[in-house]
Amino acid sequence: AGLDNTLAGPGPFTVFAPTDEAFAKLPKGTVESLLKDPTQLKKILTYHVVSGKHDSHEIAKVETLKTVEGQNIHIHTKDGVKVNDAHVVKADIASDNGLIHAIDTVIMPK
């Protein structure tokens, strides 16, 4: 999707990374369709990335975070931590240039 330069940069970044199970929940053909539409794929992928290093304690204290894509994602902390409609299933996974939080659903920008 042409994000190599963006995500390989010094960051830091926080990535809300869908699990394999999250991708499996998408309607049949969605992934294949996105692979043929690099613009839409980039929009969706950057919607999962936030500038800065936001650990689970910080995320639990905010209501929104602005994504690299430009729109906000909404944080909910009732019944665990949710990003839009996705549950955080594993938090605070260290990476070279930030943090990863695994989520159980692919979140989609408007």
C-alpha positions as CSV (number, residue, x, y, z in Angstrom):
1,A,0.0,0.0,0.0
2,G,3.0,2.3,-0.2
3,L,3.3,2.7,3.6
4,D,6.9,1.5,3.8
5,N,8.4,5.0,4.2
6,T,5.6,6.1,6.6
7,L,5.8,3.2,9.1
8,A,9.6,2.6,8.8
9,G,10.2,6.2,9.9
10,P,11.4,7.0,13.4
11,G,7.9,7.4,14.8
12,P,6.9,6.7,17.3
13,F,3.6,5.2,16.2
14,T,0.8,3.3,17.9
15,V,-0.7,0.6,15.6
16,F,-4.1,-1.0,16.3
17,A,-3.4,-4.2,14.4
18,P,-6.2,-6.5,13.5
19,T,-5.6,-10.2,14.3
20,D,-5.9,-12.9,11.6
21,E,-9.3,-13.7,13.1
22,A,-10.3,-10.0,12.5
23,F,-9.5,-10.3,8.8
24,A,-11.3,-13.6,8.6
25,K,-14.5,-11.8,9.8
26,L,-14.5,-9.5,6.8
27,P,-17.0,-10.4,4.0
28,K,-15.7,-12.8,1.5
29,G,-13.6,-11.1,-1.2
30,T,-13.0,-7.9,0.8
31,V,-9.2,-8.4,1.2
32,E,-8.8,-9.4,-2.5
33,S,-10.8,-6.3,-3.5
34,L,-8.7,-4.0,-1.3
35,L,-5.5,-5.5,-2.7
36,K,-6.7,-4.3,-6.1
37,D,-7.4,-0.8,-4.8
38,P,-4.2,0.6,-3.3
39,T,-5.8,4.0,-2.4
40,Q,-8.6,2.4,-0.4
41,L,-6.2,-0.1,1.2
42,K,-3.9,2.8,2.3
43,K,-6.8,4.7,3.7
44,I,-7.9,1.7,5.8
45,L,-4.4,0.8,7.0
46,T,-3.5,4.3,8.0
47,Y,-6.8,4.5,9.9
48,H,-5.3,1.9,12.2
49,V,-2.2,4.0,12.9
50,V,-1.8,6.9,15.4
51,S,1.2,9.2,15.7
52,G,2.9,8.9,19.1
53,K,3.4,6.1,21.6
54,H,0.1,5.5,23.4
55,D,0.2,2.8,26.0
56,S,-2.9,1.1,27.4
57,H,-2.9,3.3,30.5
58,E,-3.0,6.5,28.3
59,I,-5.5,5.1,25.9
60,A,-7.9,4.3,28.7
61,K,-7.9,8.0,29.7
62,V,-8.9,9.5,26.3
63,E,-12.0,9.4,24.2
64,T,-10.5,9.9,20.7
65,L,-7.2,9.7,18.9
66,K,-6.4,11.2,15.5
67,T,-5.2,8.6,13.0
68,V,-2.5,9.0,10.4
69,E,-5.4,8.8,7.9
70,G,-6.8,12.0,9.3
71,Q,-10.0,10.8,11.0
72,N,-10.5,10.1,14.7
73,I,-11.0,6.7,16.3
74,H,-13.1,6.5,19.4
75,I,-12.0,4.9,22.6
76,H,-14.5,3.2,24.9
77,T,-13.5,1.7,28.2
78,K,-16.7,0.0,29.4
79,D,-16.3,-3.8,29.4
80,G,-12.6,-3.6,28.4
81,V,-10.9,-1.2,26.0
82,K,-12.5,-0.8,22.6
83,V,-11.4,1.2,19.5
84,N,-14.6,2.0,17.6
85,D,-16.2,-1.4,17.7
86,A,-13.0,-3.5,18.0
87,H,-11.9,-4.9,21.3
88,V,-8.2,-4.7,22.3
89,V,-7.2,-8.3,22.8
90,K,-3.5,-7.7,23.5
91,A,-2.0,-4.4,24.5
92,D,1.3,-2.8,24.7
93,I,3.3,-4.9,22.3
94,A,6.7,-3.2,21.9
95,S,8.0,-2.5,18.4
96,D,11.1,-0.7,17.2
97,N,9.3,2.6,16.6
98,G,6.2,2.5,19.0
99,L,3.6,0.2,20.3
100,I,1.1,-2.3,18.9
101,H,-2.3,-3.1,20.3
102,A,-4.0,-6.2,18.7
103,I,-7.7,-5.8,18.0
104,D,-10.4,-8.3,17.1
105,T,-12.0,-6.4,14.3
106,V,-10.8,-4.4,11.2
107,I,-12.0,-0.8,11.8
108,M,-13.1,1.1,8.8
109,P,-12.9,4.8,8.1
110,K,-16.0,6.7,7.0
